[in-house]
Amino acid sequence: MLDNKRILLIVAGGIAAYKTPELVRLIGKAGGQARVILTRAGGQFVTPMTLASVSGDTVYDDLFSFTEESDMGHIQLSRDADLVVVAPATADLMAKMAAGLADDLASTALLATDKPVIIAPAMNVRMWEHPATQHNLKTLNARGIRCVGPEEGDMACGEYGMGRMAEPGDILVAIQSFFRTSDRLIGRRALVTSGPTHEAIDPVRYIANRSSGKQGHAIAAALAAMGAETTLVSGPTNQPDPAGVQVIRVQSARNMLDACENALPADIAVCAAAVADWRPADEASRKMKKEPGTAPAPMALDENPDILRTLGAAGNKRPGLLIGFAAETGAVVENAQKKRLSKGCDWILANDVSSQTGTFGGDDNTVHLVDKDGVENWPRLSKVAVAEKLADRIAMTLEASA
């Protein structure tokens, strides 16, 4: 049941809009309250009167309506909801969302909202498969926007493929699932590390690795979405800050360890950062100049602190559930099993980061969860989906031990 949860439903212009009155009806039957924004194009497929009849509320469709802007402006509309659902989410509206455009009531409300968003894409298969649409989808996923569907099937245009909007019942399940999971970690404190570390050689150069921070940032977002008070300690990345997360930016492994220790105590710690194992023993205060015909002097290296092992040996400050990552290029599971024991952590998520996998810097990941009971082999998933699956596994474990 939705227990009077307020849903702002944005109906865009696609043939699948004809399904939205049923979605509104199902939301109401489940105990929720639906308020509808209808785009101009959406009004070509379903009428405001129909949606108003099933929702029992005004249908909003004009950004410049004086009465509506006085009584229920786009800012208030976007924030007077527990969840925003876009169904159907057309290629056009997804592009506007990704680019931050705001030229009508729907796109303006989406840009103004500070609430979670679920989209139900619907479009022709070729539009769905177009690189621009897939790029926009990845952008939206990176911002924490959830997606339900699309499905494979016959199109209104006569083609067959991916692009059919999820059925109203499936969208309702996604809405109910969101509310069931959104408070599972309330009262829990989570610490996540993400990205690479940069170990300075001189003021210009540094030692680093290829980590993008996508997986760690997605994990922080997933834990925060479940209600955990989440601190993200991030090395240098281009990833946007996850919503509802305290972000601490660091450069080196030593900076990261200090930030992690200061963030304790924590119920959950996920060390997803790819921390450099070594750093230059002597950091030059000035840029090291290349002398033609002269070989560079050998660089002495010092070992960096082991953040995962340090947290595992933190005594009464040790996180209740300590999870590490093992980035491997061979014997992935075997190396992860050894690492879990040597680091003193509860779980290891092992992944193959060989160049042919595209894991470093990519959007997908294949992980193996190693714990004291054995190995769970997860299918290849988006990094967002890996994060959500991990957050669900964490919540289940903590619920079982409560």
N, C-alpha and C positions, 0 to 999 in steps of 0.2 A: 504493500500500500504506500501511497505517496504522502498521506497525512498532511493535506493542505499545502504541500509544496507548490510554489509559484513558478510556472514554466512560461517563459516568453518564447513563443513559436514564431519564427520568421519563415514565411512561405514565399519562395522565389518562383520565377517563371519557367516552369517545365511541365510537361504533360503529367508528371507524377504528382503535381499539386492536387489533382482530383482525389488523391488518397488522404489528404490532410484533414478533412472533416472527421474521418474515422479515427485518426490519431488524436484529435481534440476530444472526441467522445471517449476514447479509451483512457486518456489522461484523467478526465472527469470521473469515469467509473472507478479508477484506481484511487480516487481521493485527492487528486491534484487539481490545481486551478490554472487554466490555460488562458493566456492573453495573446492576441495574434497581431503581428505586423504583416501586411500583405503588400508585396511589391506591385508596381504597375503591370509588369509582365505576368506576375502570378494571378492578377485579376482577370487575365484572359482565359484562365483555366478553371478558376473557382471563384464564386462571387463573395463579396464581403457579407452579404445577407446570410449566405449559407454558414459561413464560419462564425458569424455573430450568433446565429441561432443555436449552434452546438456548443459554443463557449459560454453563452450567456453574458457576453461583454462586448464592448465596442471593438471593432476591428480598425486598426490604425494603418493608414496608407499614405498620408500626406505630410511631408516634413514641414510644410509651411501653413498648415491649418491653424488659424489663430486660436480657435476654441481648444483644440487638442493640445497645442503648445502651451496654452495657459493652464490647462487642467492636468495634462500628462505629457510633458515634453520628452524629447528623445533621450535626454540624460536620465530623467526619472524612469522612463520605460526600461532603459537598459539596466538600471540598478534595482528596480523594484521587483526583482525576480531572484529565485534561488538558482536557476539554471536557464541558459539560453539554448534553444534547439533550432537549427536551420534545416528545414525539410520542405521541399527539396533544396539542396545546396547545388546550384547550377555552377557550371564552369566560370561563368561571368562573375557571380557573387564570390566564389572562392578566390578568384583573381583579385577582386576588390579587397577582400579580407587580407590577402597576403601582402598587397601593396599599401594597405592603409588608406584606401580611397573612401570618400564619404560624400556621395552626391545624391543620396535619397534617404528616406527614413530608415530603411533596413541597414544599409551600410554605415550610416551615421550612428545608429544604436549599437552596432557591433563594434565600432571603433571606440565608443564611449563606455562600453560595459567593463565592469571589473569582476564579472561573474564567470564561472566556468561555461564553456561552450561545447556542444555536441553538434556535429554536422552529419547529414545523411545525403551524400552526393547522389546526383541523378543527371545523366547526360548520355549522349550517343557514345558508343564504344570508342570511336576514333577520337572524340574529344577527351574521353577519359584517359586514353593511352598517350595523348599528345605530351611531349616533354614539358611543355609549359604548365599543363595541369598537374603533372606529377611533381614538378618542382614546387608549385604552389602548395600541394598537399604536404610535402615534406616541410615546407616553411611553417605551415599551420600546425603540424604535428610537433615541431620543435618548440612551438609556443605553448604546448600543452593542450591544444584543441583536440578533442576526441572525435573519432570517426566511426560511424556504424554503416556497414555496407561500403560500396554498392554490391549488388549481386549480379550474377551472370544469368542471362536469359534473353527472350525476344524483346526487341525494341519496338516502340511505336512507329519508327521509321521503316520497319521491316528487316533491320539487321539483327544480328545475334551477337552477344558478347557481354563483357562487364560494363555496367553503367546503370542498371535498373536500381531504382531507389529501394532500400530495405522496406519490407512490409511494415505497416503501422504497428503490428504486434511486436515485431523485432525492435523497432525504435523504442516502444514502451519498455521492453525488457532492458535496453541500454540505459534508459532514464532511471528505472528502478535500481539497476545495478550501481549506477553512479551514487545514488543516495544511500544505498546499503553500505558501500565501501567508503564513503566520504568521512565517516567518523570512527573507523575501526582503530585508528592509531591516535585518537585524541588522548592527551595526557602523556604521550610517549615523546622522548627526545631522540632525534636522529642526527647523526653526523655522517656526511658523505664527502669523500675527496674525489677530485675530478681533474682531467687534463694532464698535461706534461709538467715537468719542472724545468726551469732554465738555470743551468749552473754556469756562472760567468767565468769566461777565460780572461776577458778584458772588458772595458766599457762597451765594446761593440759586439764581440763574439760570445757564444755560449755553447754548451753541450746540452742537447735535448733529444726528444724522440718525436714520433709522428702522431702521437695521440691528439685527437680533436676535442676531447671533452664531451662528445655527444652522449656517450653512454652514462657517464657520471652525472651530467646535468639532468638527463631523463630520469635517473633513479631518484635524485633529489626532488624533482617535480612530482613523481609518483608517490613518494612518501608524504610529501606535503599535502597532496590531494586527498590522502587518507586521514589527514588531521594531525600528523606528527609535527611537532615543533622542530623544524629542520634547519641545520646549519650546513652550508656547502663551502668547503675550502677548496678553492680552484686555482690551479696554475694558469699560466697565460693561454687563453682560448678566445675564439671569436663567437662563442655561443652566448645567446641572450640569457639574462638572469631568469631562472624559473620563478613563476609567480608564487608568492607566499613563502619564499625561502630567504633566510639571511645568508648573504654571500660574502665570504672573506677571500680577497684576492691575494695570492702570494706569488713569489718567483721561484725560490729554491726549495730543495727538500728540507733544509733546516727550518726555513720559514713555515713550511707546511706542517712539520712536526710541532713546532711551537703553537701554531693556530689550533691544531687538533687537541693538544693537551689542554689548552685554554678553554676549549669547547666542552670538555668533560665536566660532569658525568653525562653519559648518554645511554639510553636503553638499546640503541641500534647504532652500529657503525659499519658503513660500507666503504671500503678503501678501493675505489675504482680508478684512482689516479695512476698514471704510468710514471712512477718516480724514477729519476735517473739514479742508477746505482753508484755512480762515481761523480766526483767534482774535481776541478783543478786544485792541486795542493796550494798553489800560489796564484791569486787573482791579480793580474797586472793592473796598476792604477791608470795606465795610459794605453791607448791602442798600440798593439804590437805591430811594428813595421816589418814589412817583407824586404829583405836585403837580396837583390839579384845575385844569383849564383851561390847563395848561402843556404844550406839546409836548416830548417827550423830546429831549435833545441828540443830535445825530448821533453814531453809534458808529464810531470809527476802528478799522480791522481791520489786522492783520498777517498775512502769509502763513505758514502752518505749514510745517515741514520736510516734504519729500517722501521718505517712508521707502523706497519702492520704488526711486526713482532713487538715493538715497544708498547702498542696498545694492548696486545695480548698478555703482556707481563706487567700491566699497570695495577695489579693488586685489587684493592677495593674500588678503584676507579675504572677497572676494565669494563668496557661496554658489555651489557648483558648478552647481546647477540653480535658477534664480531664476524664480519664477512670480508673476504679479500678476493682479488682477481688474480688470475694467472694467465698472462699473455705468453703464449708458447708458439714455437714454430715446428715442434715435433714432440712425439710422446706426450700429447697434451694432457690426457687424463692421468697418466702415471706420474708426471711431474707435478700435477696439481695435488695429487694425494700426498706426495712427499712434502709439498709446500704447506699444506694444511697442518701437518704435524709439527713441522719445524717452526712455523710462525705462531702456533698456539691459538689459532682462530677456529671458529665453529664451522663455517662453510667457506669453500673456495668456488668461485665461478671461473671455470677454465675456458679460454677461447683460443682459437688458432689465428694468429696474426701474420701468417706468411703472406708475402706480397700478393699472391694470386687470390687470396680470400677477400681482399678489399675491406677488411675489418677496420684497420686504422684509417680514420677519415671518412669511412663509408657510413651508410645509414642502416645497415643490417648487421646482425651478429648471430653466431651459432655458439651457444654456451653449454657447458656440462657442469651441473651443480654437484659438487663433491662434499659430502658430510660424513659423519662417523658411521652412517648406515649404508653408504655406498655411493652410487652415481646416478643422477637423473640426466638423461640426454635430451635436451630441448631442441625442437626443430629450429631451422633458420627463421628468425623473426626480425622485424624492425627493432631498432634499439629502444624505441618508445614501448613497443610490446614486451620486450625483455624486461624493461623497468617495471611495467605494470604487473607482469607475472611474478617478478621478484618481490615487489611490494605486497602482493597477495599472499605469497608464500611466507613472508615475514609476519604478516598479520595473523595468519593461521597458526604459526608457531607460537607467537606470543599469547594468542587467545587460549591455546591448548595448555600453556604453562601457567595461566593466571589462576 
